[in-house]
Amino acid sequence: MPHEQHRDMVQSYHRVRTALGLLGMGLPLVLILGGLLDARHLEPSISDFYHTTYRDIFVGTLCAIGVFLICYRGYGRQSGDMIDDDWLGTIAGMSAFGVALFPNESPTAQIATMTQKMVGISTSPMFHYASALVFFSCLAVFCLKKFTRTAKPVRKRIYLFCGWVIVASLVGIAVASAIKILGSGAPKAAVISYNLVFWLEAIGIWAFGLSWLVKGKADIALVKLARQGALKSAPDA
């Protein structure tokens, strides 16, 4: 393969990875700002923004993440791998579509969506939460297993950190949701008043975004831009 063609392919991969990172970092931030500025409060979870005026942002961002993940091929299956990058990305992407298109429960919803009519309003949340579980699990596998294979020590530590943060967030979401649904008294009040489910979801998505930004070498690009800016602003000798 000619050197220029190889370089263009590498840059394309970096752009896809960076786009995924930016979408992951940006989604919670936009919802936080929108919720505080518009409704003066945060929704109990990121998924609950589906039932607000920010539905388009929630659905659009997740669908964009899904498309990028499905298009991402990565490395082929290597010795010891149960699944290659292509299939893992496809599963993650399809689950992102599931999170976006199958709404969670809402006591105020009056009009059933297309997917709710397909599977039933009471069944839609099951698809939603199952998709979210698969989505977060795939993201954790990317960080803990896929990205660490060829990473240098510093980057490997970042990927491992992000992966375990995603796992911890997933466990925390499950515990907080169980307390919210089945609990009572002070623990349930704390989960609701402090929006613990929302913040745990946001932390997990931020960890996902950070890992893909590092994988896309966005940090190196920022360092280069900073150096160029420093050189331009430096007085002539």
GIRA-V559808 format. One record per residue. PHI is phi in radians with two decimals (999 if undefined). BURIAL is # if it has 9 or more other C-alpha atoms within 8 Angstrom, else .. Layout:
BEGIN
phi:PHI burial:BURIAL
phi:PHI burial:BURIAL
END
This chain:
BEGIN
phi:999 burial:.
phi:-0.97 burial:.
phi:-1.06 burial:.
phi:-1.14 burial:.
phi:-1.16 burial:.
phi:-1.10 burial:#
phi:-1.11 burial:.
phi:-1.12 burial:.
phi:-1.15 burial:.
phi:-1.11 burial:.
phi:-1.12 burial:.
phi:-1.12 burial:.
phi:-1.08 burial:#
phi:-1.10 burial:#
phi:-1.21 burial:#
phi:-1.09 burial:#
phi:-1.11 burial:#
phi:-1.14 burial:#
phi:-1.07 burial:#
phi:-1.08 burial:#
phi:-1.10 burial:#
phi:-1.15 burial:#
phi:-1.11 burial:#
phi:-1.14 burial:#
phi:-1.27 burial:#
phi:-1.43 burial:.
phi:-1.01 burial:#
phi:-1.08 burial:#
phi:-1.11 burial:.
phi:-1.11 burial:.
phi:-1.19 burial:#
phi:-1.11 burial:#
phi:-1.10 burial:.
phi:-1.11 burial:#
phi:-1.13 burial:#
phi:-1.28 burial:#
phi:-1.40 burial:.
phi:-1.57 burial:.
phi:-1.67 burial:.
phi:1.14 burial:.
phi:-2.79 burial:.
phi:-1.61 burial:#
phi:-1.27 burial:#
phi:-1.03 burial:#
phi:-2.59 burial:#
phi:-1.06 burial:#
phi:-1.07 burial:#
phi:-1.20 burial:#
phi:-1.20 burial:#
phi:-1.04 burial:#
phi:-1.66 burial:#
phi:-2.13 burial:.
phi:-1.21 burial:.
phi:-1.70 burial:#
phi:-1.01 burial:#
phi:-1.07 burial:.
phi:-1.17 burial:.
phi:-1.06 burial:#
phi:-1.18 burial:#
phi:-1.10 burial:#
phi:-1.15 burial:#
phi:-1.14 burial:#
phi:-1.16 burial:#
phi:-1.12 burial:.
phi:-1.05 burial:#
phi:-1.07 burial:#
phi:-1.10 burial:#
phi:-1.07 burial:#
phi:-1.16 burial:#
phi:-1.15 burial:#
phi:-1.35 burial:.
phi:-1.35 burial:#
phi:-1.74 burial:#
phi:1.10 burial:.
phi:-1.61 burial:.
phi:-1.26 burial:.
phi:-1.18 burial:#
phi:-1.97 burial:.
phi:-1.02 burial:.
phi:1.62 burial:.
phi:-1.44 burial:.
phi:-1.46 burial:.
phi:-2.68 burial:.
phi:-1.51 burial:#
phi:-1.08 burial:#
phi:-1.08 burial:#
phi:-1.19 burial:#
phi:-1.10 burial:#
phi:-1.13 burial:#
phi:-1.15 burial:#
phi:-1.11 burial:#
phi:-1.09 burial:#
phi:-1.14 burial:#
phi:-1.14 burial:#
phi:-1.20 burial:#
phi:-1.10 burial:#
phi:-1.07 burial:#
phi:-1.09 burial:#
phi:-1.08 burial:#
phi:-1.31 burial:#
phi:-1.72 burial:#
phi:-1.86 burial:#
phi:-1.15 burial:#
phi:-1.39 burial:#
phi:-1.20 burial:.
phi:-2.61 burial:.
phi:-1.24 burial:.
phi:-1.77 burial:.
phi:-1.15 burial:.
phi:-1.99 burial:.
phi:-2.02 burial:.
phi:-1.31 burial:.
phi:-1.40 burial:.
phi:-1.04 burial:.
phi:-1.20 burial:#
phi:-1.15 burial:#
phi:-1.20 burial:#
phi:-1.21 burial:.
phi:-1.92 burial:.
phi:1.78 burial:#
phi:-1.07 burial:#
phi:-1.29 burial:.
phi:-1.58 burial:#
phi:-0.94 burial:#
phi:-1.03 burial:#
phi:-1.11 burial:.
phi:-1.12 burial:#
phi:-1.09 burial:#
phi:-1.25 burial:#
phi:-1.12 burial:.
phi:-1.12 burial:#
phi:-1.11 burial:#
phi:-1.09 burial:#
phi:-1.14 burial:#
phi:-1.05 burial:#
phi:-1.12 burial:#
phi:-1.12 burial:#
phi:-1.11 burial:#
phi:-1.11 burial:#
phi:-1.14 burial:#
phi:-1.10 burial:#
phi:-0.98 burial:#
phi:-1.22 burial:#
phi:-1.42 burial:#
phi:-2.01 burial:.
phi:-1.40 burial:#
phi:-1.22 burial:#
phi:-1.41 burial:#
phi:-1.09 burial:.
phi:-2.00 burial:.
phi:-1.38 burial:#
phi:-1.29 burial:.
phi:-0.90 burial:.
phi:-1.13 burial:.
phi:-1.17 burial:#
phi:-1.07 burial:#
phi:-1.13 burial:.
phi:-1.14 burial:#
phi:-1.10 burial:#
phi:-1.12 burial:#
phi:-1.04 burial:.
phi:-1.10 burial:#
phi:-1.08 burial:#
phi:-1.25 burial:#
phi:-1.13 burial:#
phi:-1.10 burial:#
phi:-1.08 burial:#
phi:-1.09 burial:.
phi:-1.11 burial:#
phi:-1.10 burial:#
phi:-1.14 burial:.
phi:-1.08 burial:#
phi:-1.10 burial:#
phi:-1.10 burial:.
phi:-1.16 burial:.
phi:-1.10 burial:#
phi:-1.15 burial:#
phi:-1.12 burial:#
phi:-1.14 burial:#
phi:-1.12 burial:#
phi:-1.49 burial:.
phi:-1.82 burial:.
phi:-1.41 burial:#
phi:-2.75 burial:#
phi:1.24 burial:.
phi:-1.08 burial:.
phi:-1.03 burial:#
phi:-1.13 burial:#
phi:-1.11 burial:#
phi:-1.16 burial:#
phi:-1.05 burial:#
phi:-1.32 burial:#
phi:-1.21 burial:.
phi:-1.71 burial:.
phi:0.87 burial:#
phi:-1.07 burial:#
phi:-1.09 burial:#
phi:-1.03 burial:#
phi:-1.20 burial:#
phi:-1.16 burial:#
phi:-1.11 burial:#
phi:-1.08 burial:#
phi:-1.09 burial:#
phi:-1.10 burial:#
phi:-1.22 burial:#
phi:-1.10 burial:#
phi:-1.10 burial:#
phi:-1.04 burial:#
phi:-1.09 burial:#
phi:-1.09 burial:#
phi:-1.11 burial:#
phi:-1.32 burial:#
phi:-1.12 burial:#
phi:-1.15 burial:#
phi:-1.11 burial:#
phi:-1.45 burial:#
phi:1.04 burial:#
phi:-1.15 burial:#
phi:-1.14 burial:.
phi:-1.16 burial:.
phi:-1.10 burial:.
phi:-1.15 burial:.
phi:-1.09 burial:.
phi:-1.10 burial:.
phi:-1.10 burial:.
phi:-1.12 burial:.
phi:-1.14 burial:.
phi:-1.10 burial:.
phi:-1.15 burial:.
phi:-1.14 burial:.
phi:-1.18 burial:.
phi:-1.20 burial:.
phi:-1.44 burial:.
phi:-1.21 burial:.
phi:-1.19 burial:.
phi:-1.14 burial:.
phi:-1.20 burial:.
END
